[in-house]
């Protein structure tokens, strides 16, 4: 991993929020709203299974999955800045998820960021691929 930057920091922080939500550490609806506010209204995703999600699908997933993965741990590594411009950036990273008593899963992920005029970063697209 190269030196930290705002995109890497956002990947790490967003995954902390996702972990806390899925593991059940955070359960208030406003926490889910705060998590979802990190994603663009035009968000799209290709999951490792090939399933495609938009922002409505992501919202439904997070709403239904609150606390569904007790003990969830996430390791994010090998962050790489693939492209950066005034409009946003493309970042790839390796993600390992583990839960007590279950096999770990590993994936390569690539996120496309939008830079908002107010300085916020929004996730515009996420593509995940299983590591085998």
C-alpha positions in Angstrom: 0.0 0.0 0.0 1.2 3.5 -0.8 0.9 6.5 1.5 -2.5 7.3 2.9 -4.8 9.6 1.0 -8.4 10.7 1.3 -9.6 7.9 -0.9 -7.8 5.2 1.1 -9.0 6.8 4.3 -12.6 6.7 3.0 -12.3 3.0 1.9 -11.1 2.1 5.4 -13.7 4.2 7.2 -16.6 3.1 5.0 -15.7 -0.6 5.7 -15.6 0.1 9.4 -19.2 1.5 9.2 -20.2 -1.6 7.1 -18.6 -4.0 9.6 -20.3 -2.3 12.5 -23.7 -2.3 10.8 -23.6 -5.9 9.7 -22.0 -7.2 13.0 -24.8 -5.5 15.0 -22.5 -3.0 16.8 -24.7 -0.2 15.4 -28.4 -0.6 15.1 -30.0 2.8 15.0 -31.7 3.7 11.7 -29.8 7.0 11.5 -26.5 5.0 11.5 -27.7 3.1 8.4 -28.8 6.4 6.8 -25.3 7.8 7.5 -23.7 4.8 5.9 -26.0 5.0 2.8 -25.2 8.7 2.5 -21.7 7.7 1.4 -23.1 6.2 -1.8 -24.2 8.2 -4.9 -27.9 8.3 -5.9 -26.6 6.8 -9.2 -24.6 4.0 -7.4 -24.2 0.7 -9.1 -22.5 -2.5 -8.0 -21.4 -5.8 -9.4 -21.2 -8.3 -6.5 -18.7 -11.3 -6.6 -21.7 -13.5 -7.7 -22.3 -11.3 -10.7 -25.5 -9.9 -9.2 -26.0 -6.2 -10.0 -27.3 -3.7 -7.4 -28.3 0.0 -7.6 -28.8 2.3 -4.7 -32.3 0.9 -4.0 -30.9 -2.6 -3.9 -28.0 -1.5 -1.7 -30.5 0.2 0.6 -32.7 -2.9 0.8 -29.6 -5.0 1.5 -28.3 -2.9 4.4 -31.7 -2.4 5.9 -32.4 -6.2 6.0 -28.8 -7.2 7.0 -28.5 -5.2 10.2 -26.8 -7.4 12.7 -26.9 -10.4 10.4 -23.1 -11.2 10.7 -22.2 -11.3 14.4 -18.5 -11.1 15.0 -17.8 -10.0 11.5 -14.2 -8.8 10.9 -12.9 -7.1 7.7 -9.3 -6.6 6.6 -8.6 -4.1 3.9 -5.2 -4.2 2.3 -3.3 -3.6 -0.9 -5.0 -0.3 -1.6 -4.0 1.2 -4.9 -4.9 4.5 -6.5 -5.6 3.5 -10.2 -6.8 6.9 -11.4 -7.4 10.3 -10.0 -8.8 13.5 -11.5 -10.9 16.5 -10.3 -14.0 14.5 -10.9 -13.0 11.6 -8.6 -10.8 8.5 -8.5 -10.6 4.8 -8.9 -9.2 2.7 -6.1 -8.7 -1.0 -5.9 -8.2 -3.0 -2.7 -8.2 -6.5 -1.2 -10.9 -7.4 1.3 -11.0 -10.4 3.6 -14.1 -11.0 5.7 -14.3 -13.5 8.5 -16.8 -14.5 11.1 -16.4 -16.9 14.1 -16.9 -20.5 13.0 -17.1 -19.7 9.2 -14.6 -19.8 6.4 -13.1 -16.5 5.4 -14.0 -14.9 2.1 -11.5 -12.9 0.0 -12.2 -10.5 -2.8 -10.6 -7.9 -5.0 -12.7 -4.7 -5.1 -12.6 -1.6 -7.2 -14.5 1.5 -6.3 -15.1 4.5 -8.5 -15.4 7.7 -6.5 -17.3 11.0 -7.3 -15.9 14.2 -5.8 -18.8 16.4 -4.8 -18.6 20.2 -4.9 -18.9 20.4 -1.1 -15.8 18.1 -0.7 -17.6 14.8 0.1 -16.6 11.6 -1.6 -19.4 9.4 -2.9 -19.1 5.8 -4.0 -20.4 5.8 -7.6 -19.6 2.2 -8.6 -18.2 -0.9 -6.9 -17.0 -4.1 -8.6 -16.1 -7.1 -6.5 -14.5 -10.4 -7.7 -13.9 -13.5 -5.6 -10.3 -14.5 -5.0 -9.7 -18.2 -5.7 
